[in-house]
Amino acid sequence: MQGVAMAAVSYLSTIDRYHECQHAIRELLASILTGIGRSDLFRDPAAMREAMCDISSRYPFVDLLYTIDEKGMQSSENIACAKKREVTRVSGIGQDRSQRPYFLLARDSDTVVVTEPYLSTASRKLCISAALKWCDANGVVLGFIVLDIDLAGTVEFLMGD
C-alpha cells in the first residue's frame, strides 16, 4: 500500500512542477512538432522512424510519435524511441482517436495544441500529448502529427534534474 501512496505523491509533485513550467513545456512541444513536421510523415514509415530518432536523441522524455487522419483514425504505427520500445505494445494503426482531447483541439486549430496531463494507457505514466494539423500546399488537411511525452521526464529536463 505504501507504493500506491508514493506514486500518488509523485504524481502530485509532478503536476505541481508542471504548473510551474507549463508555458515552457507548451513552447518546447510546439517547437519540436513544427521542427519535424513535413508531408512525408503521412506516407513513409521510414521518415517517421527517422524523425523519432532525431527528436528522441535530443529529448529523452519523448515517448511516441504517430499520425492520425482528418477523421481521427490513427494512420501510422506508434513509433517509439529505441530505448522505450516496451511503451508501444500495439501498432495503433486504425485506432479511433476522434474523441481524444488532442484531436478535438487540433481539428479546430492551425497551431500546435497541447493537452493537460493524463495517465497514459501506453506507458502507465503521466503524459501530455501535442498535436499539429498538417495541410498540403493547397490547404487540404493531410492529417495530424501527434507526439506523446513523459511529463515527469519533461519537467526534469526543463528543471535540469
Phi, psi and chi 1 to 4 in degrees:
 res  aa     phi    psi   chi1   chi2   chi3   chi4
   1 MET       -  -29.4 -168.6   66.9  172.6      -
   2 GLN   -63.6  -34.5 -176.1  178.3    5.2      -
   3 GLY   -61.2  -38.3      -      -      -      -
   4 VAL   -65.8  -43.4  172.0      -      -      -
   5 ALA   -63.7  -39.9      -      -      -      -
   6 MET   -65.2  -39.8  -69.8  -60.2  -71.5      -
   7 ALA   -63.6  -41.9      -      -      -      -
   8 ALA   -62.7  -42.4      -      -      -      -
   9 VAL   -63.8  -43.0  169.8      -      -      -
  10 SER   -61.7  -44.1  175.8      -      -      -
  11 TYR   -61.3  -44.6  -71.9  160.3      -      -
  12 LEU   -63.4  -42.0  -70.0  174.1      -      -
  13 SER   -63.1  -43.0  173.2      -      -      -
  14 THR   -63.3  -42.6  -61.3      -      -      -
  15 ILE   -63.9  -43.2  -62.9  -86.7      -      -
  16 ASP   -59.5  -46.1  -76.7  -16.5      -      -
  17 ARG   -67.1  -34.1  -68.8  178.5   80.0 -172.4
  18 TYR   -59.5  -45.6  160.1   74.8      -      -
  19 HIS   -63.2  -29.6  -73.9  -66.0      -      -
  20 GLU   -68.7  -33.7  -67.8  171.2   16.6      -
  21 CYS  -123.6   27.2   51.2      -      -      -
  22 GLN   -56.8  -45.0 -179.8  176.6    3.9      -
  23 HIS   -63.0  -43.6 -177.5   72.5      -      -
  24 ALA   -64.5  -39.2      -      -      -      -
  25 ILE   -62.8  -46.3  -69.9  171.6      -      -
  26 ARG   -61.2  -42.6  -70.5  175.9 -179.6  -85.4
  27 GLU   -66.2  -40.1  -73.9 -168.2    5.1      -
  28 LEU   -62.6  -46.3  177.0   60.4      -      -
  29 LEU   -65.1  -38.5  -66.1  178.4      -      -
  30 ALA   -62.6  -41.2      -      -      -      -
  31 SER   -64.3  -43.7  174.3      -      -      -
  32 ILE   -63.1  -49.0  -67.1  169.6      -      -
  33 LEU   -66.0  -43.8  -92.9 -178.5      -      -
  34 THR   -68.2  -28.7   55.7      -      -      -
  35 GLY   -68.9  -32.2      -      -      -      -
  36 ILE   -99.7  -10.2   64.2  164.8      -      -
  37 GLY   -62.5  125.9      -      -      -      -
  38 ARG  -165.0  156.7   54.2 -171.3 -155.7 -103.2
  39 SER   -64.0  -32.1  -62.3      -      -      -
  40 ASP   -67.4  -14.7   65.3  -21.9      -      -
  41 LEU   -62.8  -24.0  -63.7 -179.3      -      -
  42 PHE   -84.9   -9.0  -68.0   91.9      -      -
  43 ARG  -133.9   -4.8   60.6 -177.6  179.6  -83.6
  44 ASP  -131.0  102.2 -176.5    1.8      -      -
  45 PRO   -57.6  -31.2  -22.8   31.8      -      -
  46 ALA   -66.1  -37.2      -      -      -      -
  47 ALA   -65.2  -37.2      -      -      -      -
  48 MET   -63.6  -47.3  -71.7  -79.8  -70.9      -
  49 ARG   -62.8  -40.7  -75.1 -170.7  -67.1  -78.9
  50 GLU   -63.0  -44.2  178.7 -176.2  -40.4      -
  51 ALA   -62.5  -41.6      -      -      -      -
  52 MET   -66.7  -41.9 -175.0   58.3  165.6      -
  53 CYS   -60.0  -41.8  -75.6      -      -      -
  54 ASP   -62.3  -50.9 -178.2   42.6      -      -
  55 ILE   -75.0  -34.6   58.6  176.9      -      -
  56 SER   -71.5  -23.4   64.1      -      -      -
  57 SER   -71.9  -27.1   68.2      -      -      -
  58 ARG   -97.2  -27.9  -73.5 -174.1 -112.3  157.1
  59 TYR  -127.9   91.4  -53.7  106.7      -      -
  60 PRO   -66.2  -10.0   23.0  -31.8      -      -
  61 PHE   -86.4   -6.3   51.9   82.6      -      -
  62 VAL   -73.8  128.3  172.2      -      -      -
  63 ASP  -101.1  -54.9  -79.9  -20.0      -      -
  64 LEU  -137.9  150.8  -68.4  175.7      -      -
  65 LEU  -133.6  133.5  176.7   67.0      -      -
  66 TYR  -159.4  169.1   53.4   96.2      -      -
  67 THR  -119.4  152.8   58.3      -      -      -
  68 ILE  -130.3  151.5   52.5 -180.0      -      -
  69 ASP   -82.3  179.6   68.3   18.4      -      -
  70 GLU   -65.5  -15.2   68.7  -77.6   -8.1      -
  71 LYS   -98.2   -3.6  -66.8 -179.5  179.6  148.6
  72 GLY    97.0   11.2      -      -      -      -
  73 MET   -92.4  134.7  -60.2  -60.7  -75.9      -
  74 GLN   -67.6  126.9 -171.5  166.6  -27.9      -
  75 SER  -108.1   -3.3   53.5      -      -      -
  76 SER  -132.4  168.1   74.2      -      -      -
  77 GLU   -71.2  162.3  -68.7 -166.5   25.2      -
  78 ASN   -73.7  120.7  -67.3  -37.0      -      -
  79 ILE  -103.5  117.8  -53.0  -64.9      -      -
  80 ALA  -112.2  155.3      -      -      -      -
  81 CYS   -69.4  157.4   75.8      -      -      -
  82 ALA   -55.6  -34.6      -      -      -      -
  83 LYS   -75.4  -14.7  -65.6  176.7  -76.8 -170.2
  84 LYS  -120.0   30.4  -62.9 -176.2  179.9 -177.0
  85 ARG   -57.3  -29.6  -68.8  -84.7 -177.6 -134.8
  86 GLU   -66.6  -17.5   72.1  -81.8   -1.0      -
  87 VAL   -65.7  -36.8  168.0      -      -      -
  88 THR  -107.6   94.5  172.5      -      -      -
  89 ARG   -89.7  -18.9  -66.0  177.4 -178.7   88.0
  90 VAL  -122.1  148.2 -166.0      -      -      -
  91 SER   -64.7  -41.7  118.4      -      -      -
  92 GLY    93.0  -21.9      -      -      -      -
  93 ILE   -58.1  132.6  -67.1  177.3      -      -
  94 GLY    85.8   -4.1      -      -      -      -
  95 GLN   -69.3  136.5  -67.3  -68.5  -45.1      -
  96 ASP   -80.3  111.8 -175.4   -6.3      -      -
  97 ARG  -109.1   12.5  -50.3  -74.0 -174.2 -158.5
  98 SER   -66.5  -17.3   64.8      -      -      -
  99 GLN  -107.2    5.2  -63.6  -54.9  -52.2      -
 100 ARG   -73.1  142.9  -60.5  -72.2 -127.1 -162.3
 101 PRO   -54.6  -39.5  -27.0   34.7      -      -
 102 TYR   -65.7  -36.2   55.0   81.6      -      -
 103 PHE   -70.0  -45.0  175.3   74.9      -      -
 104 LEU   -61.4  -37.8  -62.8  172.0      -      -
 105 LEU   -71.2  -46.9  -69.5  167.5      -      -
 106 ALA   -69.5  -32.0      -      -      -      -
 107 ARG   -56.7  -34.9  176.6 -176.5   63.3 -170.8
 108 ASP  -104.5   16.4  -59.9  -36.4      -      -
 109 SER  -130.8  152.8  177.5      -      -      -
 110 ASP  -108.4   11.0  -68.7  -35.7      -      -
 111 THR  -125.0  172.1   61.6      -      -      -
 112 VAL   -65.0  134.1  173.3      -      -      -
 113 VAL  -113.6  149.5  -62.4      -      -      -
 114 VAL  -132.5  132.0 -179.5      -      -      -
 115 THR   -78.6  169.7   65.5      -      -      -
 116 GLU   -77.5  161.7  -69.9  -62.0  -46.1      -
 117 PRO   -60.8  144.8  -22.9   33.0      -      -
 118 TYR  -150.8  166.4   65.4   94.8      -      -
 119 LEU   -85.3  119.4 -163.3   58.2      -      -
 120 SER   -71.2  135.2  168.6      -      -      -
 121 THR   -76.7  -22.8   55.7      -      -      -
 122 ALA   -79.7  -46.0      -      -      -      -
 123 SER  -106.5  -14.0   70.1      -      -      -
 124 ARG    65.3   24.5  -50.2  -86.5 -170.3 -109.9
 125 LYS  -121.2  163.9  -62.9  177.6 -177.0  178.3
 126 LEU   -65.8  133.0  -79.2  175.2      -      -
 127 CYS  -141.5  174.0   76.7      -      -      -
 128 ILE  -135.8  144.6  -69.2  177.1      -      -
 129 SER  -113.0  141.7  -67.1      -      -      -
 130 ALA  -122.1  143.5      -      -      -      -
 131 ALA  -139.6  148.4      -      -      -      -
 132 LEU  -135.7  124.3  174.1   63.4      -      -
 133 LYS   -70.7  134.4 -177.2 -171.2  -45.4  177.6
 134 TRP  -120.8  126.6 -162.7  -99.5      -      -
 135 CYS  -117.3  154.2  -59.9      -      -      -
 136 ASP   -80.2 -176.7   68.2   12.4      -      -
 137 ALA   -61.6  -23.1      -      -      -      -
 138 ASN   -93.0    3.3  -62.4  -40.5      -      -
 139 GLY    86.7    7.0      -      -      -      -
 140 VAL   -79.5  130.0  175.7      -      -      -
 141 VAL   -70.5  120.9  176.2      -      -      -
 142 LEU   -84.7  -30.3  -65.3  176.6      -      -
 143 GLY   152.4 -155.4      -      -      -      -
 144 PHE  -133.6  137.1  -58.1   82.8      -      -
 145 ILE   -96.6  128.7  -55.8  167.4      -      -
 146 VAL  -121.1  137.5 -177.6      -      -      -
 147 LEU  -128.1  126.2 -175.1   67.8      -      -
 148 ASP  -107.4  135.2  -70.8   -9.1      -      -
 149 ILE  -126.7  152.5   58.4  138.7      -      -
 150 ASP   -78.7  117.3  170.0   23.4      -      -
 151 LEU   -64.7  -46.7 -177.8   57.4      -      -
 152 ALA   -60.9  -42.8      -      -      -      -
 153 GLY   -63.6  -36.5      -      -      -      -
 154 THR   -67.4  -45.3  -54.2      -      -      -
 155 VAL   -60.3  -46.4  168.7      -      -      -
 156 GLU   -60.5  -42.1  -70.3  170.1    4.1      -
 157 PHE   -59.2  -47.8  178.6   86.0      -      -
 158 LEU   -70.1  -31.9  -72.4  172.8      -      -
 159 MET   -86.2   -5.7  -55.8  -78.0  -99.5      -
 160 GLY    77.9   19.6      -      -      -      -
 161 ASP   -77.9      -  -68.2   -9.0      -      -
